[in-house]
Amino acid sequence: MDTDTPQNDVAKTAGTPKLTLLTTTHRIAPGLLSWPAWSALHAAPLVLAADPQHPQLPALAQAGVVVEQLPRSTAPALARALVERAPVVFLGSPDGDPGLTDALARIAVEEAGRAPEIELLPGSYDLPGARLLDLVAVMDRLRSPGGCPWDAEQTHETLVKYLVEEAYELVEAIEEGDRQTLREELGDVLLQVFFHSRIAEEHAEDPFTIDEVAGELVEKLMYRHPHVFGDSDANTADQVEANWEELKAAEKQHRESVLDGVPAGLPALAYAAKLVSRVRRATEEQRQRLAGVPDAPYALPAELTEETVGALLLAVVQRAHDAKVDPDAALRAAARGYRDAVRSAEGLSAS
């Protein structure tokens, strides 16, 4: 019967020695290693590291694990040092020790039968969303002294046009069904959120951080999803939407008009659609006050003027809302079809 334990397996010197490459992620708090990683570290006859600033070193010292530092060197030299000192556990550097695995693979091939057994042991794993911590660090670096001069000069106001552009580019990627571009554009929109949040940290009177932005969003999502996080019931999307609007109304009781909060800077068609949506979703009490607001006439006027065209377009928006059609998306789809027809007539491929 094989009675080898993880400790015996790492520490054994009889037969082929073992070189264990212990990898960790800098996105996990120091000391939060897996049980196999701690077992390997405590059982190892020798633990080596090549980064004197490795974030795990203080935690290992507190746990009684002695780590010997190797001098910084090239990947081939580091690989040779590890091979010659096996059995050993090597604490991988946060940068991943570029070139080390290739150098070890080369030694394993060239010295088959004499090279140590090499094991890759992940000591910790990234949690979902962990790379967002990297984005926080990158934005901080760009805005800090010695970072990027252009990024350092930006304000909420100067970034507005980029936020709008990136949002429209994301919409285009979604409508075109372009998955690769979709991923890229989602990143560009995410950058805007982090950029604005980083700028907000520097406000003299009312600073806030990306954590506060995310925290308020989490609270809002949990509050507005009582059927998930509370004891409310909602079995259909319509019920969820009705609950959402009721909770929003309770939050916004200070608003005087049903239209308060609709940004006037929206594109004209989207602005009209948002106004119609607010009116259509008004509460019973609000509807009584709105009883005198008629729908725009849905008929082609004898003469097209700015006023009659506007009324006609508003009527289309109202009918589209009632039919659960997004008029802005519908118009863009029709415009793309028109564009393709024009290009086809010119002997060009659709773009």
C-alpha positions as CSV (number, residue, x, y, z in Angstrom):
1,M,0.0,0.0,0.0
2,D,1.3,3.5,-0.9
3,T,1.6,5.4,2.3
4,D,3.1,8.6,0.8
5,T,1.6,11.7,2.2
6,P,1.9,15.2,0.6
7,Q,4.6,16.0,3.1
8,N,6.6,12.8,2.4
9,D,6.1,13.3,-1.3
10,V,7.6,16.8,-1.3
11,A,10.3,16.1,1.2
12,K,11.6,12.7,-0.1
13,T,15.2,12.7,-1.3
14,A,15.3,9.0,-2.2
15,G,15.0,8.4,-6.0
16,T,14.1,11.3,-8.1
17,P,14.1,14.6,-6.2
18,K,11.1,16.9,-6.7
19,L,11.1,20.6,-7.6
20,T,7.8,22.1,-6.7
21,L,6.9,25.4,-8.3
22,L,4.4,27.1,-6.0
23,T,2.4,29.8,-7.7
24,T,0.3,32.4,-6.0
25,T,-1.8,35.3,-7.2
26,H,-1.1,38.8,-5.9
27,R,-4.9,39.5,-6.0
28,I,-5.5,37.3,-3.0
29,A,-4.5,38.5,0.5
30,P,-1.1,37.1,1.7
31,G,-1.5,34.0,3.7
32,L,-4.6,32.8,2.0
33,L,-3.0,29.7,0.5
34,S,-4.5,26.3,-0.2
35,W,-4.0,23.5,2.3
36,P,-1.8,21.5,-0.2
37,A,0.3,24.7,-0.5
38,W,0.8,25.0,3.2
39,S,1.5,21.3,3.5
40,A,4.2,21.5,0.9
41,L,5.8,24.6,2.5
42,H,5.9,23.1,5.9
43,A,7.2,19.7,4.7
44,A,9.8,21.1,2.3
45,P,13.5,20.6,3.3
46,L,14.2,23.9,1.5
47,V,12.0,26.8,0.4
48,L,13.5,29.3,-2.1
49,A,12.3,32.6,-3.5
50,A,13.7,35.0,-6.1
51,D,11.7,38.1,-5.1
52,P,12.7,39.7,-1.8
53,Q,9.5,41.8,-1.8
54,H,7.2,38.8,-2.4
55,P,3.9,39.7,-0.7
56,Q,3.6,36.2,0.8
57,L,7.0,36.4,2.7
58,P,5.6,38.0,5.9
59,A,2.8,35.5,6.2
60,L,5.2,32.6,5.7
61,A,7.6,34.0,8.3
62,Q,4.7,34.2,10.8
63,A,3.9,30.6,10.0
64,G,7.4,29.5,10.8
65,V,8.4,28.8,7.2
66,V,12.0,29.8,6.5
67,V,12.5,31.1,2.9
68,E,16.0,31.5,1.4
69,Q,16.4,34.2,-1.1
70,L,18.1,33.5,-4.4
71,P,20.0,36.3,-6.2
72,R,18.1,37.9,-9.1
73,S,19.3,36.3,-12.4
74,T,18.2,35.2,-15.8
75,A,15.6,32.6,-16.3
76,P,18.2,29.9,-17.4
77,A,20.4,30.7,-14.4
78,L,17.4,30.5,-12.0
79,A,16.3,27.2,-13.5
80,R,19.7,25.7,-13.1
81,A,19.9,26.8,-9.5
82,L,16.5,25.2,-8.7
83,V,17.4,22.0,-10.4
84,E,20.7,21.7,-8.6
85,R,19.2,22.3,-5.2
86,A,16.2,20.0,-5.5
87,P,14.3,18.7,-3.6
88,V,12.9,22.2,-3.1
89,V,9.8,24.3,-3.1
90,F,10.2,27.5,-5.1
91,L,7.9,30.4,-4.3
92,G,7.0,31.8,-7.7
93,S,7.4,35.5,-8.1
94,P,4.3,37.8,-8.7
95,D,5.4,38.5,-12.2
96,G,5.3,34.8,-13.0
97,D,9.1,34.5,-13.5
98,P,9.0,34.9,-17.3
99,G,11.0,32.2,-19.1
100,L,11.5,30.0,-16.1
101,T,9.2,27.2,-17.2
102,D,10.7,27.1,-20.7
103,A,14.2,26.9,-19.2
104,L,13.1,24.1,-16.9
105,A,11.5,22.2,-19.8
106,R,14.7,22.5,-21.8
107,I,16.8,21.1,-18.9
108,A,14.2,18.2,-18.5
109,V,14.6,17.3,-22.1
110,E,18.4,17.7,-22.3
111,E,19.0,15.9,-19.0
112,A,16.3,13.2,-19.1
113,G,16.8,10.8,-16.3
114,R,18.9,13.2,-14.2
115,A,16.6,16.2,-13.9
116,P,14.3,16.4,-10.9
117,E,10.6,15.7,-11.1
118,I,8.8,19.1,-11.6
119,E,5.4,19.8,-10.1
120,L,3.3,22.9,-10.6
121,L,1.4,23.6,-7.4
122,P,-1.1,26.5,-7.5
123,G,-1.1,28.0,-4.0
124,S,-4.1,30.3,-4.6
125,Y,-6.6,31.1,-7.3
126,D,-8.1,34.3,-8.5
127,L,-11.7,34.8,-7.5
128,P,-14.2,36.0,-10.2
129,G,-13.7,39.7,-10.7
130,A,-10.2,39.7,-9.3
131,R,-8.7,41.4,-12.3
132,L,-10.7,44.5,-11.4
133,L,-8.2,45.0,-8.7
134,D,-5.5,45.3,-11.4
135,L,-7.6,47.9,-13.1
136,V,-7.8,49.9,-9.9
137,A,-4.0,49.7,-9.6
138,V,-3.4,50.7,-13.2
139,M,-5.7,53.7,-12.9
140,D,-4.0,54.8,-9.7
141,R,-0.6,54.5,-11.4
142,L,-1.8,56.6,-14.4
143,R,-3.2,59.4,-12.2
144,S,-0.4,59.5,-9.7
145,P,2.8,61.6,-10.0
146,G,5.1,60.1,-12.6
147,G,2.2,58.5,-14.4
148,C,0.6,59.7,-17.7
149,P,0.4,63.5,-18.2
150,W,-2.7,63.2,-20.4
151,D,-4.6,61.0,-17.9
152,A,-3.5,63.3,-15.0
153,E,-5.1,66.3,-16.7
154,Q,-8.5,64.8,-17.3
155,T,-11.7,65.8,-15.4
156,H,-15.2,64.5,-15.3
157,E,-16.1,67.2,-17.8
158,T,-13.4,66.4,-20.4
159,L,-14.2,62.7,-20.3
160,V,-17.9,63.1,-21.1
161,K,-17.5,62.9,-24.8
162,Y,-15.4,59.7,-24.5
163,L,-18.1,58.1,-22.3
164,V,-20.8,58.8,-24.9
165,E,-18.6,57.6,-27.8
166,E,-17.7,54.4,-26.0
167,A,-21.3,53.7,-25.1
168,Y,-22.4,54.1,-28.8
169,E,-19.5,51.9,-29.9
170,L,-20.7,49.2,-27.5
171,V,-24.2,49.5,-28.8
172,E,-22.9,49.0,-32.3
173,A,-20.9,45.9,-31.3
174,I,-24.0,44.4,-29.7
175,E,-26.2,45.1,-32.7
176,E,-23.6,43.8,-35.2
177,G,-23.2,40.6,-33.1
178,D,-19.4,41.1,-33.1
179,R,-18.2,39.2,-30.0
180,Q,-14.6,40.2,-30.2
181,T,-15.5,43.9,-30.5
182,L,-18.1,43.5,-27.8
183,R,-15.5,42.4,-25.3
184,E,-13.2,45.2,-26.2
185,E,-16.0,47.9,-26.0
186,L,-17.2,46.6,-22.7
187,G,-13.7,47.1,-21.5
188,D,-13.7,50.7,-22.8
189,V,-16.9,51.5,-21.0
190,L,-15.6,49.9,-17.9
191,L,-12.5,52.1,-18.2
192,Q,-14.7,55.2,-18.1
193,V,-16.3,54.1,-14.9
194,F,-13.0,53.4,-13.2
195,F,-11.5,56.6,-14.6
196,H,-14.3,58.8,-13.3
197,S,-14.1,57.0,-9.9
198,R,-10.4,57.6,-9.7
199,I,-10.9,61.3,-10.4
200,A,-13.6,61.4,-7.8
201,E,-11.1,60.3,-5.1
202,E,-9.2,63.5,-5.6
203,H,-12.2,65.8,-4.9
204,A,-11.3,68.2,-2.1
205,E,-14.8,68.4,-0.4
206,D,-16.6,65.2,-1.4
207,P,-14.3,62.4,-2.4
208,F,-15.5,58.9,-3.1
209,T,-13.8,55.7,-4.4
210,I,-14.7,52.9,-6.8
211,D,-15.5,50.8,-3.7
212,E,-18.2,53.2,-2.6
213,V,-19.5,53.3,-6.2
214,A,-19.7,49.5,-6.2
215,G,-21.0,49.4,-2.7
216,E,-24.0,51.7,-3.5
217,L,-24.7,49.7,-6.6
218,V,-24.7,46.4,-4.6
219,E,-27.1,47.9,-2.1
220,K,-29.4,49.2,-4.8
221,L,-29.5,45.9,-6.6
222,M,-30.3,43.9,-3.5
223,Y,-32.9,46.5,-2.5
224,R,-34.6,46.3,-5.9
225,H,-34.5,42.5,-6.1
226,P,-36.5,41.6,-3.0
227,H,-37.7,38.4,-4.8
228,V,-34.0,37.3,-4.8
229,F,-32.6,38.8,-1.6
230,G,-35.8,39.2,0.4
231,D,-39.2,37.6,1.0
232,S,-41.0,39.2,-2.0
233,D,-42.4,37.1,-4.8
234,A,-41.9,37.7,-8.5
235,N,-42.3,34.8,-11.0
236,T,-42.3,36.7,-14.2
237,A,-40.2,39.5,-15.8
238,D,-43.3,41.7,-15.8
239,Q,-43.7,41.2,-12.0
240,V,-40.0,42.0,-11.5
241,E,-40.3,45.2,-13.5
242,A,-43.4,46.2,-11.6
243,N,-41.7,45.7,-8.3
244,W,-38.6,47.6,-9.6
245,E,-40.7,50.6,-10.6
246,E,-42.6,50.6,-7.3
247,L,-39.4,50.6,-5.3
248,K,-37.9,53.3,-7.5
249,A,-41.0,55.4,-6.9
250,A,-40.6,55.0,-3.1
251,E,-36.9,56.1,-3.4
252,K,-37.8,59.2,-5.5
253,Q,-40.8,60.5,-3.5
254,H,-39.2,64.0,-3.6
255,R,-39.7,64.3,-7.3
256,E,-42.4,66.7,-8.4
257,S,-43.0,65.4,-11.9
258,V,-43.2,62.0,-13.3
259,L,-40.5,63.2,-15.8
260,D,-38.0,64.3,-13.2
261,G,-34.6,62.6,-13.7
262,V,-34.9,62.1,-17.5
263,P,-31.7,63.5,-18.9
264,A,-32.5,66.2,-21.6
265,G,-29.1,65.5,-23.2
266,L,-30.3,62.2,-24.6
267,P,-30.5,61.9,-28.4
268,A,-33.9,63.2,-29.6
269,L,-35.4,59.8,-30.3
270,A,-34.2,58.2,-27.1
271,Y,-35.3,61.2,-25.1
272,A,-38.8,61.0,-26.5
273,A,-38.9,57.2,-25.9
274,K,-37.9,57.8,-22.2
275,L,-40.5,60.5,-21.7
276,V,-43.2,58.2,-23.2
277,S,-42.0,55.3,-21.0
278,R,-42.3,57.5,-17.9
279,V,-45.8,58.6,-18.7
280,R,-47.0,55.1,-19.6
281,R,-45.6,53.7,-16.3
282,A,-47.1,56.4,-14.1
283,T,-48.9,55.4,-11.0
284,E,-52.7,55.6,-10.8
285,E,-52.5,58.9,-8.9
286,Q,-50.1,60.3,-11.5
287,R,-52.3,59.2,-14.3
288,Q,-55.2,61.2,-13.0
289,R,-53.1,64.3,-13.2
290,L,-52.0,63.3,-16.7
291,A,-55.4,62.7,-18.1
292,G,-55.3,65.8,-20.2
293,V,-52.1,64.8,-22.0
294,P,-53.2,63.5,-25.4
295,D,-51.3,61.1,-27.6
296,A,-49.8,62.7,-30.7
297,P,-51.9,62.2,-33.8
298,Y,-50.8,59.2,-35.8
299,A,-51.5,60.3,-39.4
300,L,-49.3,61.7,-42.2
301,P,-50.0,65.4,-42.3
302,A,-50.8,67.2,-45.5
303,E,-47.8,69.4,-45.1
304,L,-44.6,68.4,-43.5
305,T,-43.2,71.1,-41.2
306,E,-40.9,70.9,-38.2
307,E,-44.0,70.9,-36.0
308,T,-45.9,68.2,-37.9
309,V,-42.9,66.0,-38.4
310,G,-42.1,66.2,-34.7
311,A,-45.7,65.3,-33.8
312,L,-45.6,62.3,-36.2
313,L,-42.3,61.0,-34.8
314,L,-43.6,61.4,-31.3
315,A,-46.7,59.4,-32.2
316,V,-44.5,56.6,-33.7
317,V,-42.6,56.5,-30.4
318,Q,-45.8,56.2,-28.4
319,R,-47.1,53.4,-30.6
320,A,-43.7,51.7,-30.5
321,H,-43.6,51.8,-26.7
322,D,-47.1,50.2,-26.6
323,A,-45.9,47.5,-29.0
324,K,-42.7,46.9,-26.8
325,V,-40.5,48.0,-29.7
326,D,-37.4,50.1,-29.1
327,P,-37.8,52.9,-31.7
328,D,-34.1,54.0,-31.4
329,A,-32.9,50.4,-32.1
330,A,-35.6,50.0,-34.8
331,L,-34.5,53.1,-36.6
332,R,-30.8,52.1,-36.4
333,A,-31.6,48.7,-37.9
334,A,-33.6,50.4,-40.7
335,A,-30.7,52.8,-41.3
336,R,-28.2,50.0,-41.5
337,G,-30.5,48.3,-44.1
338,Y,-30.6,51.5,-46.1
339,R,-26.9,51.9,-45.9
340,D,-26.3,48.3,-47.2
341,A,-28.8,48.9,-50.0
342,V,-26.9,52.1,-51.1
343,R,-23.6,50.3,-51.0
344,S,-25.0,47.4,-53.0
345,A,-26.3,49.8,-55.6
346,E,-22.7,51.3,-55.8
347,G,-21.3,47.8,-56.3
348,L,-19.8,47.7,-52.8
349,S,-20.1,45.1,-50.1
350,A,-22.2,45.8,-47.0
351,S,-20.1,47.1,-44.1
